[in-house]
Structure formats: structure tokens, C-alpha cells
Amino acid sequence: MPPAAAAAAATRHRHARPAGHLRCAADAVSTAPAERTAARVIATSSRTASASAASGSVARVWRKVQGSGDWDGMLSPLHPVLRGEVARYGELVGACYAALEEDPSSPRYMNCKYGKLRMLEDAGVAGAGYEVTRYIYSSPDAAVPGMEASTSGRASWVGYVAVSTDETTRRLGRRDVLVSFRGTVTPAEWMANLRSSLVPASLAARGGGGGDVKVESGFLNVYTSADETRRFGCADSCRDQLLREVSRLFAASRSGGEDVSVTLAGHSMGGALALLLAYDLAELGVAGEAPVTVFSYGGPRVGNAAFKARCDELGVKVLRVANARDPVTKLPGVFLNEATTRSGPLAAMRGACYAHVGEELTLDFVNLGDLASVHDLGSYVASLREGVVTDAEAATGGVLAMAMELVGRQWQSKDAARGMVQSTGLI
């Protein structure tokens, strides 16, 4: 399928409300897809407010919710406060989709439809308790064949930065600086995502990382490329916009003597951008001793084992919410990864392979009538609300690892194997 067609197909399915889950009853809504999305966002937002108010305990355990102790004792069984907070952040990511202008005839095409003052409310997340302070744009320079002039290097709205209100700060127990990212939408982003080769994380030039720390070239491109056309008045890279705004908000919050958290949340490609930003902030020491936490929904792998090790060393906390049936969470590195190279004949390749960062909260849902729902953010949030949580080991079953062991026995040369998988983008 051509990239543009693939992007259009993905857009059609992104917000589709599943007609039912394999392991739970569905709350079906018989309206058009866009209307179902709006209804779901509003309904889940009200549940978020009531659940948070009912718990009344977020402030007491906020450090654990943000990853202190790597969520030990909170994932199995899933702590009700953590469940509510993860679902809440998922809804705040959902606002990125609801507010994105996708009508090509609109002068705001691929920009936010709403002003910052009312963006969250207009996007269906009324009472979110955050003030949006800046919109964020990305400008991947990955041109789509035949569409180069209209795709490469053109800025698109990819998310927003916000800070918790005084009322929400009291409830959360700290001032929360939030960055929220959407997933892949534009043809240029789709093309960038296909660049699965590992490249040095050039971000480390400003920090303490080494040349062994590598990340996916496509995600790095989305994060660091700038828009020379100054579309929407944006000339800086996604990275520069984010570092400037997060640094400003963090400094302002700290000057008031408050406890502060930095929460980075994203779906799909947005989860990758959130992790790159977390690594960047930690390398630069922007947040000081404040926790930097990533909540990723259906996110892919981002870097190699050295990247994972460096994130761990820097204290970056990552909770990956992953549907066991979502193929995006297995990429890149579907065959060679942290699990399949843990031991056996492929162990020698571990350092050259992609590796997930952080802890996984595994969901298990599928709508047999709409298989695209396995990656849908709305389905992720609904499944969290409905308790569709499973055990990661049970979900994977070790089938892929056993298959790779058999494949590994057939390869006589690890160097030849490495060359093959790198050339095909499998790692």
C-alpha cells in the first residue's frame, strides 16, 4: 500500500471504537466513528474526574505512581490509583487526536483546531485540570515519493505542553508539567517511521551519553528536524521547542518551592518521542532531582541495549502500556530484541539489537470485527477502565523466542546474520 494510502487508512481506524473486546463486554455506541470518539472522550473524562476524586489518595502515593521503585507491587495486581492515573494520562494524549485538524481544505490543516485557553475542553477533556502553555510541532524531512514538495520538512502539530492548575496540583500532591504527543498521522511521519536503522543518539553531545547509545533514525529525525518553511510560524525543531518550554515551566514551578514532576505521555510514535525527550531532559539535567516519567501507549522500541542502560542509569522511568495483540509494540526488532537475544545462540547479538526501556503493563484485548482496534488509543484507555490486564509472560508465551532459537541454529555466522537483519530493518 502506498504511504499516503496507508496513512489515510490508519487515520480512518485510529479513533474507531471497538464493538467488543475478547475478554470483556463492550459499551457499544451506535453513532458515526467521529461521534463515537467524542462520546468516548467525554464519558471517560467524567470517569477520570470521579475516579480521581473518589480515590483521594493520589497525593499520598504520587511518587510511586511516577515510578519510584519501578512500580514494584503496583502492577500485579494493578493498583487502583495507578490504573486511574494511567487512564487519565491516556485521555490527555487522546486530546491530541481530537484537536488535530485533518481537513485538507482547512487553512489549519495539520494544526490544532482550538486555541490553547480552551483546547482541552474543546477536545472533550473537560475538567482536565491543566493549562496548555505551548503547542509543539514536528517537521520530519522524510519525503514521500511523488509528494516531496508537500510532505518533507513541513511542520505538523504533534502535541502540547501543559502544567497542572493549583487545584489539580493540590490533588496530585505536586505540580505536574505534562507533555502529550499523538501518534503517526502524516505521510512524512509514516516514511520516517520506516527508517529503522540504529544511529548514534546525537542528543548525547550535550550530555554524558556515549557513542554506543543508539536510537531509531526515523524517530530521531522527527524529534530533531526543523521546518525551514516556517509553517505555522514554527522554525525550531520539535526538540528545541520542548527543551525551551519544559525548562521554563520547571524553573517557574521550582521557584515556588513546590514538588514537581515531569510527565511525558504519548501514543505509538508519540511514545517514542516521549522517551527521546525523557532521555534528553535527563542527560541535560533539566529536571534536577524531580522524577521524569514516561507513560507510553502502544509504543514501539526506540533504541538499543546501551540506550536502555543509559536511561536506567539516568533514572528515567518508563511505563509501557502494551496490548499483547498490538504489533506496533513488537517493533522495531520483531525478531532480534531484548527477549530473543537474552540467551542461546543469538546472545552475541544482544548489543546490536533494539531493546524496550522500562516496565510493561500488559493489556489483552481485540475486536474481531475491527482488527485495527488493537492499536487504537481509545481501546487502550477503555481496556484500562474495564480491567483487561494480563500477565506479560502469559501473553507472549515464549513462542517467538523458541522460533528464533531454531532460526539461530541455522545461521553459521553472526556477522552475516547481523548484516541481513540490519539491511531488512528487522532490528
Secondary structure, DSSP 8 states (H G I E B T S, - for coil): --HHHHHHHHHHHHT---S--SSS------S-HHHHHHHHHHHHHHHHHHHHHHH--HHHHHHHHTTTTTTTTTBTTB-HHHHHHHHHHHHHHHHHHHHB---TTSTTTTSBSS-GGGHHHHTT-TT--EEEEEEEEE------TT-HHHHTT--EEEEEEEEE-HHHHHHHTSEEEEEEE----SHHHHHHHT---EEE-GGGGGSS--TT-EEEHHHHHHHH---TT-GGG--S-HHHHHHHHHHHHHHHHHHTT--EEEEEEEETHHHHHHHHHHHHHHHHTTTTTS-EEEEEES----EEHHHHHHHHHHT-EEEEEEETT-GGGG-S-SSSSTTTTSSGGGGGGGGGSEE--SEEEEE----TT-GGGGG-HHHHHHHHHHT-B--HHHHHTTHHHHHHHHHHHH-S-HHHHHHHHHHHT--
